Amino acid sequence: MRNRKKRWETLLAAIAMMTVLLAGCGNSAGEQGQAAEEKTLDEQVDDIVASMSMTEKVGQMVMIGVKGTEVNDDSLYMLHQYHMGGIILFDRNMESAEQTKKLIADLQAQAEQKVPLFIGVDEEGGDVVRGKSFLTPPPSQREIGQTGEVTKAEDSADKTAVALKKLGFNVNFAPVADVDSDARSFGPDGEQTTKFVQAASQGYEKNRVMYALKHFPGIGRGTVDSHQDISTIAASKEELEKRDLLPFKAIIDERQPEDYFILISHLRYPAYDAENPASLSKAIQTDLLRGELGYRGLIITDDTEMGALAKYYSFRELGVRAVTAGADVVMVCHEYEHETDVYLGLLDAVKDGTISEDRINESVRRIVKAKLLHAKTEA
């Protein structure tokens, strides 16, 4: 693993000033800054989490889509009433570079939260890109993989991260870590795909943009689009471990957990859990991903409005089941009613004891720590 001592020292110094916002009003700015610098990163995280109400904590665990190309009453209501901690933008939100940059800046400025928002986008490359009128679309991962040149994956991720960061994004939901012959994947060979995913991760880390490995534990063997319905991956544990899990395991073993998300698929994997899709499976998220693979970073669901889940579960239920299974962030991309239901379902589950406060704090600590390290982007 690379020596990251210097990097961490720099990052700790940079985030120290955020604690000033939480310090007592009786001290001067200089005294507050000095006090912040004396605290470790984990102590700063604990201070912020301790200062949050339960309604604020639950909001940090939901990432939503908004409507419109500028901040409006609806988006502000979701941020102020429910304290939603993350927003994913789509083409419906992005008309030009200037407008997108202003929208993101306004969302951050007007959120009135104790930590910055995660602002994410799906800029994979190929067919899955946003803002094509003003962002140069990256090549598809398959196109990159077919060159056999691993450095091209890092170069593409580097360029993508630079372009997104200029607009204010701090999260890109890429690279696809699935092993498959589909255009979204680097290729059908597990070991080769792993090398390309590792290279792409370096491109994002170089620019301090969080990335997301998707779709754990791998949808390369799937035959049904999760947007439409659920499907089952019939592979054995041995088959999944020898191919599909390789890219995820490599990143978990060598990268800092605060640098990236792992996005969970909605497919069913009977080798691990015959009943539940991965996004609602404790066996997959807690036992496999956290336990066997040792992942300590953020787990986020794929969009819960996809047919694979929405056809079979209520939104009040979905968020609770996902968090109980091990997810830190539940993603709801389109309808405000569904986003509200996920949030209120989680809040009710805490109130009635279905989800403990300790379980909520566990996820919120991870979220706050990652945000202190990543969520403030350069202008």
ZIJOSUL-V187942 format. One record per residue. N is the residue number from 1. PHI is phi in whole degrees, -180 to 180 (* if undefined). D_FIRST is the distance of its C-alpha to the first C-alpha in Angstrom with 2 decimals. Layout:
[[N/PHI/D_FIRST] [N/PHI/D_FIRST]]
//
This chain:
[[1/*/0.00] [2/-68/3.76] [3/-77/6.52] [4/-112/8.56] [5/-58/11.50] [6/-62/13.91] [7/-61/13.40] [8/-67/14.09] [9/-61/17.02] [10/-64/18.43] [11/-66/18.27] [12/-63/19.85] [13/-66/22.57] [14/-67/23.25] [15/-86/23.76] [16/-56/25.76] [17/-67/28.87] [18/-65/28.86] [19/-67/29.89] [20/-56/33.00] [21/-63/34.34] [22/-102/34.43] [23/-74/35.78] [24/-65/39.46] [25/-75/42.02] [26/-77/43.69] [27/-94/41.19] [28/-72/41.02] [29/-60/38.17] [30/-64/37.00] [31/-65/37.11] [32/-64/35.24] [33/-61/32.45] [34/-64/32.23] [35/-64/32.12] [36/-63/29.31] [37/-66/27.17] [38/-80/27.68] [39/-94/26.19] [40/-74/22.62] [41/-58/21.15] [42/-64/21.96] [43/-68/25.43] [44/-63/26.04] [45/-60/25.12] [46/-61/27.50] [47/-63/30.22] [48/-66/30.12] [49/-62/30.16] [50/-65/32.98] [51/-82/34.97] [52/-88/34.98] [53/-77/37.86] [54/-64/37.35] [55/-64/38.54] [56/-70/35.82] [57/-62/33.10] [58/-62/34.28] [59/-61/34.41] [60/-61/30.73] [61/-94/30.14] [62/-127/32.09] [63/-115/31.22] [64/-125/34.34] [65/-97/35.93] [66/-124/38.77] [67/-110/41.82] [68/99/43.05] [69/-108/41.80] [70/-148/42.27] [71/-63/41.97] [72/-138/45.01] [73/-60/46.61] [74/-66/44.94] [75/-67/41.36] [76/-66/42.10] [77/-63/43.66] [78/-64/40.54] [79/-77/38.45] [80/-89/41.00] [81/-76/42.61] [82/-113/39.60] [83/58/36.74] [84/-54/34.70] [85/-92/31.16] [86/-150/30.15] [87/-135/31.97] [88/-110/31.33] [89/-102/33.48] [90/-126/35.27] [91/-59/37.65] [92/-63/40.41] [93/-103/38.81] [94/-125/37.92] [95/-100/40.82] [96/-156/39.53] [97/-63/36.70] [98/-64/38.80] [99/-66/39.90] [100/-66/36.42] [101/-63/35.00] [102/-68/37.99] [103/-59/37.70] [104/-65/34.10] [105/-62/34.97] [106/-67/38.07] [107/-61/36.30] [108/-64/33.84] [109/-69/36.70] [110/-98/39.13] [111/-67/36.97] [112/56/37.73] [113/-115/34.76] [114/-80/32.73] [115/-136/29.46] [116/-63/29.14] [117/-78/29.50] [118/-76/26.93] [119/-120/28.53] [120/-118/27.34] [121/-158/28.54] [122/-97/28.21] [123/-118/27.44] [124/-76/26.11] [125/120/28.12] [126/68/31.15] [127/-80/33.62] [128/-102/31.49] [129/-143/31.61] [130/-124/33.37] [131/59/35.46] [132/-63/36.24] [133/-74/39.04] [134/-138/36.77] [135/-114/33.18] [136/-69/32.50] [137/-64/31.46] [138/-67/28.20] [139/-65/28.77] [140/-65/28.39] [141/-64/25.18] [142/-62/27.37] [143/-62/28.58] [144/-66/25.10] [145/-62/24.17] [146/-69/27.41] [147/-72/26.58] [148/75/23.87] [149/-103/21.98] [150/-61/18.50] [151/-62/18.48] [152/-67/21.46] [153/-68/19.57] [154/-67/17.35] [155/-61/20.58] [156/-65/22.52] [157/-65/20.14] [158/-61/20.02] [159/-64/23.83] [160/-63/24.31] [161/-62/22.24] [162/-61/24.17] [163/-64/27.45] [164/-69/26.88] [165/-65/25.71] [166/-61/28.88] [167/-85/30.90] [168/111/29.22] [169/-67/27.15] [170/-121/23.93] [171/-138/23.12] [172/-121/23.34] [173/-84/23.85] [174/-162/21.96] [175/-87/20.45] [176/-72/22.45] [177/-102/20.26] [178/-70/23.44] [179/-97/24.06] [180/-168/27.54] [181/-92/29.92] [182/-66/30.80] [183/-63/30.34] [184/-78/27.89] [185/-105/25.36] [186/-72/23.41] [187/159/25.25] [188/-89/26.53] [189/-101/23.97] [190/-62/21.12] [191/-69/18.63] [192/-68/19.61] [193/-58/19.54] [194/-58/15.97] [195/-63/14.98] [196/-70/17.13] [197/-65/15.89] [198/-60/12.24] [199/-66/13.86] [200/-61/16.11] [201/-61/13.56] [202/-65/12.30] [203/-64/16.02] [204/-73/16.62] [205/-64/13.81] [206/-57/15.03] [207/-105/18.38] [208/58/17.59] [209/-109/19.38] [210/-69/18.54] [211/-125/18.60] [212/-136/19.78] [213/-79/19.00] [214/-140/22.47] [215/-125/24.46] [216/-59/23.02] [217/-89/23.61] [218/115/24.70] [219/-112/28.13] [220/-61/28.24] [221/-92/30.92] [222/-71/33.02] [223/-121/36.55] [224/-125/37.67] [225/-69/36.52] [226/-62/35.35] [227/-63/37.25] [228/-97/40.38] [229/-165/39.96] [230/-84/37.80] [231/-140/37.02] [232/-117/35.74] [233/-97/32.99] [234/-85/34.58] [235/-65/31.61] [236/-78/30.86] [237/-57/27.74] [238/-62/26.93] [239/-64/27.44] [240/-66/25.27] [241/-68/22.38] [242/-78/22.63] [243/-131/22.69] [244/-67/22.69] [245/-82/19.87] [246/-56/17.32] [247/-63/16.07] [248/-65/15.93] [249/-63/14.14] [250/-62/11.33] [251/-67/10.76] [252/-59/11.36] [253/-72/8.82] [254/-119/5.74] [255/-112/7.58] [256/-68/9.56] [257/-65/12.89] [258/-79/15.06] [259/-84/14.09] [260/-155/16.08] [261/-99/18.98] [262/-117/19.71] [263/-95/23.32] [264/-94/25.50] [265/-77/28.19] [266/-103/31.85] [267/-82/32.32] [268/-102/33.39] [269/-126/31.54] [270/-57/34.04] [271/-60/31.60] [272/-111/30.09] [273/-155/32.91] [274/-77/36.29] [275/-103/37.66] [276/-105/35.26] [277/-64/33.29] [278/-55/29.53] [279/-68/29.85] [280/-121/32.30] [281/-108/30.87] [282/-68/29.59] [283/-61/28.84] [284/-88/26.38] [285/-79/24.87] [286/-88/24.93] [287/-74/25.13] [288/-82/22.94] [289/-70/20.44] [290/-78/20.12] [291/-76/21.16] [292/-70/20.05] [293/-90/16.89] [294/75/15.93] [295/-73/15.80] [296/-120/16.41] [297/-95/16.95] [298/-85/20.20] [299/-104/22.37] [300/-126/25.10] [301/-78/28.00] [302/-68/29.28] [303/-56/32.61] [304/-75/34.91] [305/-84/37.94] [306/-65/37.22] [307/-59/39.95] [308/-58/37.76] [309/-110/37.92] [310/-61/40.75] [311/-74/43.31] [312/-123/42.84] [313/-138/41.90] [314/-80/43.16] [315/-70/40.89] [316/-61/41.76] [317/-85/40.39] [318/-58/37.33] [319/-62/35.29] [320/-63/36.15] [321/-65/35.21] [322/-66/31.86] [323/-69/30.91] [324/-61/32.33] [325/-72/30.16] [326/137/26.97] [327/-68/26.73] [328/-95/25.99] [329/-133/27.64] [330/-105/30.64] [331/-102/31.32] [332/-135/34.98] [333/-96/35.53] [334/-129/39.24] [335/-98/42.10] [336/-58/42.53] [337/-62/44.52] [338/-69/41.69] [339/-62/39.16] [340/-63/41.61] [341/-62/42.19] [342/-61/38.51] [343/-61/38.28] [344/-66/41.58] [345/-62/40.76] [346/-65/37.65] [347/-63/39.67] [348/-63/42.46] [349/-66/40.12] [350/-71/38.91] [351/-64/42.53] [352/-94/43.75] [353/88/40.91] [354/-63/39.42] [355/-118/36.10] [356/-80/35.53] [357/-63/34.71] [358/-61/31.73] [359/-66/30.38] [360/-63/30.95] [361/-61/29.32] [362/-59/26.17] [363/-70/25.76] [364/-65/27.02] [365/-61/24.53] [366/-62/21.66] [367/-64/23.62] [368/-63/24.48] [369/-62/21.01] [370/-64/19.73] [371/-67/22.91] [372/-62/22.59] [373/-88/19.29] [374/-128/20.40] [375/-75/24.06] [376/-88/25.61] [377/-100/25.60] [378/-78/26.94] [379/-70/30.56]]
//
